[in-house]
Amino acid sequence: MLKTEGVLHFTIPVKNLDRSEKFYSETLGFRKIGRTDRIVFMRAGDDFFNLTYSENPITLNAAGRHEIHSAFRVTPQEYEQILKLLPEKGVEIFKQEDRPVGVFVGRSAYIRDPDGNVIEFIDLVRAVEQA
């Protein structure tokens, strides 16, 4: 059995690196830590993700769905700011939910980036392992 220490980064496919870099850094507030001609390296707290050029970004969610997404943890205070500030910046929060039970318990807000990738911000209360 392999034993990993965690996740170093994950990749979000995008069609336009400049537009995505601006959206993720200026609109959402993530920090850019590097860039090549095909990848923008981003930081979210102590974690990392990549915006990677793809001619065919993943668009597997049906209209209004959000099963395929990337989730970012935020504090309760930051969650409240997200609900206020993102709509002021023209970003639609297309779904909000408060999950009192389940694997990831907390409040979530879902948005789409310029390529249609679904991004979740969660005020995580707890993660519950289910067998």
Backbone bond lengths (Angstrom), bond angles and torsions (degrees), N, CA, C in turn:
res aa  C-N    CA-C-N  psi(-1)  N-CA   C-N-CA  omega(-1)  CA-C   N-CA-C  phi
1 M - - - 1.454 - - 1.528 108.55 -
2 L 1.315 116.70 131.15 1.461 121.17 175.81 1.519 110.37 -73.70
3 K 1.314 116.20 144.25 1.463 120.18 177.16 1.524 107.82 -123.46
4 T 1.320 115.88 105.88 1.464 120.41 178.94 1.519 109.74 -92.29
5 E 1.317 115.93 162.41 1.460 121.47 179.40 1.520 112.40 -101.16
6 G 1.318 117.33 -5.61 1.449 120.49 179.75 1.516 110.17 148.47
7 V 1.320 115.40 -167.23 1.457 122.16 179.07 1.525 108.30 -105.38
8 L 1.311 117.56 126.15 1.457 121.01 177.33 1.523 110.42 -79.71
9 H 1.336 116.10 -50.47 1.465 120.43 178.46 1.513 109.23 -159.51
10 F 1.308 115.36 165.97 1.451 122.55 170.83 1.517 106.66 -133.47
11 T 1.316 117.02 167.49 1.460 121.55 -174.42 1.521 110.85 -117.30
12 I 1.331 115.26 135.94 1.452 122.24 172.11 1.531 106.38 -111.48
13 P 1.351 118.26 118.66 1.467 120.07 -178.74 1.528 111.39 -77.44
14 V 1.335 116.17 135.89 1.465 121.45 -178.95 1.529 109.99 -137.49
15 K 1.325 116.54 155.90 1.468 120.90 179.52 1.518 112.99 -93.60
16 N 1.336 118.06 -24.56 1.456 121.68 -176.23 1.526 108.40 -133.70
17 L 1.337 116.71 105.23 1.468 120.75 -175.56 1.527 112.43 -63.17
18 D 1.331 118.00 -42.00 1.467 120.04 -178.96 1.520 110.95 -61.77
19 R 1.330 116.90 -47.89 1.470 121.51 -179.81 1.527 110.67 -62.17
20 S 1.320 116.82 -43.59 1.460 120.67 -178.54 1.521 111.83 -68.75
21 E 1.340 116.39 -41.25 1.469 119.35 177.12 1.529 110.04 -58.43
22 K 1.304 117.01 -44.92 1.468 121.14 179.76 1.533 110.73 -63.52
23 F 1.327 117.97 -45.79 1.460 121.60 -179.28 1.528 110.91 -61.47
24 Y 1.328 116.82 -50.34 1.459 119.77 -175.54 1.531 112.56 -70.91
25 S 1.327 117.99 -32.41 1.465 119.65 -179.58 1.523 112.05 -88.23
26 E 1.331 117.99 -50.77 1.467 119.98 -174.65 1.530 113.12 -82.17
27 T 1.308 118.38 -41.01 1.464 120.59 -177.48 1.522 111.55 -82.63
28 L 1.345 116.82 -46.50 1.459 119.97 -176.53 1.522 113.86 -93.43
29 G 1.322 118.37 -18.79 1.462 120.73 174.63 1.514 116.59 87.68
30 F 1.334 118.61 12.61 1.463 120.08 174.55 1.525 109.09 -74.25
31 R 1.324 116.51 158.49 1.462 120.87 -177.05 1.527 111.65 -103.09
32 K 1.326 116.21 126.76 1.463 121.12 174.89 1.520 108.23 -77.92
33 I 1.341 116.09 133.30 1.467 119.28 178.81 1.521 112.51 -116.68
34 G 1.336 117.31 -6.18 1.459 120.22 178.46 1.513 110.52 178.07
35 R 1.343 114.41 169.07 1.466 118.83 179.84 1.516 109.88 -158.84
36 T 1.332 115.12 142.57 1.455 122.48 169.53 1.532 106.20 -119.64
37 D 1.307 117.32 -170.23 1.467 119.08 178.62 1.527 112.26 -73.28
38 R 1.346 118.95 -13.60 1.470 121.57 -177.75 1.524 114.45 -125.83
39 I 1.335 118.37 -8.27 1.467 121.49 -174.39 1.522 110.53 -138.97
40 V 1.338 115.97 135.83 1.458 121.82 168.21 1.527 105.75 -109.87
41 F 1.323 117.04 122.69 1.458 123.07 -178.28 1.522 108.08 -92.30
42 M 1.335 116.49 124.97 1.453 122.09 -174.53 1.525 110.94 -121.11
43 R 1.334 114.84 156.49 1.463 121.28 178.36 1.521 109.18 -121.05
44 A 1.332 116.17 136.66 1.459 123.96 174.81 1.523 106.95 -127.31
45 G 1.322 117.71 96.56 1.462 120.48 -174.99 1.514 109.60 63.98
46 D 1.323 117.04 -121.91 1.470 121.96 178.34 1.527 112.37 -94.67
47 D 1.332 116.71 6.53 1.457 121.49 -175.55 1.527 110.71 -114.75
48 F 1.333 115.43 169.51 1.460 120.71 -175.20 1.523 110.88 -132.90
49 F 1.330 115.32 153.50 1.458 121.41 170.07 1.514 108.11 -148.68
50 N 1.316 115.40 159.94 1.466 121.72 -178.28 1.518 110.16 -117.55
51 L 1.313 116.26 137.87 1.457 122.22 167.34 1.518 104.62 -97.33
52 T 1.317 117.51 113.05 1.453 121.82 -172.90 1.523 110.63 -116.99
53 Y 1.339 115.40 129.93 1.455 120.28 179.56 1.516 109.99 -59.94
54 S 1.325 115.53 131.93 1.456 122.04 175.42 1.518 107.77 -143.06
55 E 1.319 116.71 131.06 1.459 119.65 176.63 1.519 111.33 -66.61
56 N 1.314 116.58 -23.67 1.462 121.63 -177.87 1.527 110.04 -129.65
57 P 1.346 117.93 79.27 1.472 119.01 178.04 1.527 111.13 -57.47
58 I 1.305 114.81 154.01 1.458 121.03 -178.26 1.529 109.30 -74.00
59 T 1.312 116.21 123.41 1.470 121.05 176.85 1.524 107.65 -133.72
60 L 1.311 116.46 63.54 1.454 121.17 -175.20 1.523 113.71 -91.14
61 N 1.331 118.84 -14.92 1.455 120.41 178.83 1.522 109.80 -73.94
62 A 1.316 115.90 134.93 1.469 119.85 172.45 1.529 107.80 -70.63
63 A 1.304 117.03 163.46 1.463 121.77 -178.88 1.529 110.17 -52.21
64 G 1.336 115.34 129.33 1.452 121.02 178.23 1.513 115.45 79.58
65 R 1.322 118.22 -2.03 1.470 121.78 -178.41 1.521 109.90 -95.90
66 H 1.335 115.40 166.50 1.460 119.47 -176.64 1.524 113.69 -149.70
67 E 1.322 118.01 19.92 1.461 119.78 -177.41 1.527 112.19 -60.54
68 I 1.329 117.29 -39.39 1.458 120.65 179.73 1.526 106.84 -94.49
69 H 1.336 116.14 110.22 1.458 120.20 -174.69 1.523 110.40 -160.03
70 S 1.311 114.82 171.44 1.466 122.21 172.52 1.521 106.65 -116.10
71 A 1.332 117.08 134.07 1.467 121.55 -175.71 1.523 110.80 -115.15
72 F 1.334 114.53 138.55 1.460 122.00 179.16 1.530 109.05 -123.35
73 R 1.352 116.34 131.14 1.462 121.54 177.49 1.521 110.19 -78.11
74 V 1.336 116.09 139.39 1.463 121.89 175.65 1.527 108.91 -136.26
75 T 1.327 115.99 161.86 1.465 120.82 176.30 1.529 109.50 -75.01
76 P 1.325 118.17 163.60 1.469 119.80 175.69 1.532 112.23 -57.27
77 Q 1.320 117.12 -39.18 1.463 120.97 179.47 1.530 111.32 -66.49
78 E 1.315 116.43 -42.04 1.468 120.26 179.65 1.528 110.61 -67.97
79 Y 1.323 117.20 -34.69 1.461 120.65 177.24 1.535 109.99 -60.08
80 E 1.306 116.63 -45.16 1.473 120.54 177.90 1.523 110.84 -61.39
81 Q 1.339 117.54 -39.35 1.464 121.42 177.62 1.528 111.31 -64.52
82 I 1.322 116.38 -39.32 1.471 121.12 178.32 1.525 110.12 -59.09
83 L 1.332 116.27 -46.00 1.467 120.59 -178.97 1.521 111.64 -61.11
84 K 1.313 116.45 -30.91 1.464 120.91 -178.94 1.522 112.06 -87.95
85 L 1.330 117.34 -50.58 1.459 121.74 -168.96 1.525 115.02 -78.47
86 L 1.328 118.44 -37.92 1.467 118.36 -177.29 1.530 112.26 -62.51
87 P 1.338 119.76 -46.23 1.473 117.69 175.93 1.534 112.79 -60.53
88 E 1.340 117.44 -34.45 1.466 120.36 176.64 1.520 111.60 -63.67
89 K 1.353 116.78 -26.77 1.468 121.80 178.01 1.520 112.02 -91.54
90 G 1.325 117.17 7.45 1.459 121.14 178.12 1.508 114.94 85.00
91 V 1.329 117.81 13.52 1.464 121.80 179.60 1.527 108.41 -98.31
92 E 1.327 115.98 119.71 1.462 120.35 -179.77 1.522 110.99 -77.84
93 I 1.318 116.18 128.47 1.460 121.41 168.69 1.530 104.77 -89.95
94 F 1.337 116.48 104.32 1.460 118.97 -171.16 1.519 113.24 -86.77
95 K 1.338 117.30 -12.33 1.465 119.93 176.15 1.514 109.34 -156.00
96 Q 1.325 115.34 138.96 1.456 122.31 170.94 1.516 107.08 -127.52
97 E 1.311 116.43 144.27 1.456 119.19 175.57 1.512 110.49 -149.91
98 D 1.317 114.91 149.67 1.458 122.82 176.35 1.518 105.77 -117.71
99 R 1.343 116.14 108.34 1.465 120.82 -177.03 1.529 109.83 -99.82
100 P 1.338 117.62 105.51 1.465 119.73 178.54 1.529 112.74 -81.05
101 V 1.348 116.74 -14.88 1.465 121.26 177.81 1.524 108.44 -138.46
102 G 1.316 115.76 164.90 1.455 121.04 179.21 1.515 110.70 123.37
103 V 1.320 116.31 -169.88 1.461 120.86 179.79 1.530 110.24 -72.57
104 F 1.336 116.58 -48.17 1.463 121.07 179.18 1.525 108.23 -111.60
105 V 1.318 116.34 106.90 1.463 123.15 -176.20 1.516 108.67 -94.98
106 G 1.334 116.13 129.34 1.457 120.31 178.17 1.514 111.44 155.14
107 R 1.326 115.01 -170.03 1.467 121.75 179.22 1.518 109.53 -100.94
108 S 1.340 115.89 134.76 1.461 121.15 -178.48 1.516 111.45 -127.15
109 A 1.324 115.06 144.93 1.460 123.13 172.42 1.520 107.18 -128.50
110 Y 1.342 116.08 134.97 1.458 122.45 -176.45 1.527 110.72 -116.03
111 I 1.334 115.12 135.94 1.464 122.04 176.11 1.526 108.03 -132.36
112 R 1.333 115.77 172.52 1.467 121.51 171.73 1.521 108.45 -118.92
113 D 1.335 115.58 141.67 1.465 119.27 174.57 1.531 108.05 -82.20
114 P 1.331 118.72 178.12 1.470 120.13 -177.96 1.530 115.03 -59.30
115 D 1.340 118.17 -19.77 1.463 121.35 178.23 1.522 112.93 -96.81
116 G 1.331 116.86 1.78 1.458 120.14 179.65 1.514 114.53 91.60
117 N 1.341 118.25 -0.28 1.456 120.52 175.95 1.521 108.71 -64.85
118 V 1.331 117.12 136.25 1.459 121.22 179.58 1.524 108.90 -87.52
119 I 1.332 114.67 131.45 1.461 123.08 178.32 1.520 107.79 -119.57
120 E 1.328 116.22 130.33 1.465 121.86 177.66 1.521 108.40 -109.62
121 F 1.325 115.96 136.19 1.461 122.40 168.68 1.515 106.02 -111.80
122 I 1.343 116.64 125.74 1.460 119.75 -175.96 1.522 111.22 -127.06
123 D 1.314 113.94 129.52 1.467 122.95 169.42 1.535 103.73 -86.90
124 L 1.329 115.36 86.88 1.475 122.28 -171.87 1.522 110.54 -76.67
125 V 1.341 115.35 122.02 1.452 121.07 175.69 1.526 109.62 -85.97
126 R 1.341 114.65 -44.20 1.460 119.22 176.86 1.524 109.92 -167.73
127 A 1.317 114.75 157.85 1.459 122.66 173.01 1.522 106.04 -110.23
128 V 1.335 116.56 130.35 1.448 121.74 -174.93 1.518 108.88 -115.53
129 E 1.341 116.12 119.19 1.462 119.50 176.66 1.516 108.78 -75.81
130 Q 1.331 114.30 129.84 1.469 119.90 177.96 1.511 108.46 -118.55
131 A 1.309 116.19 132.25 1.468 120.12 -178.85 1.505 111.93 -88.08
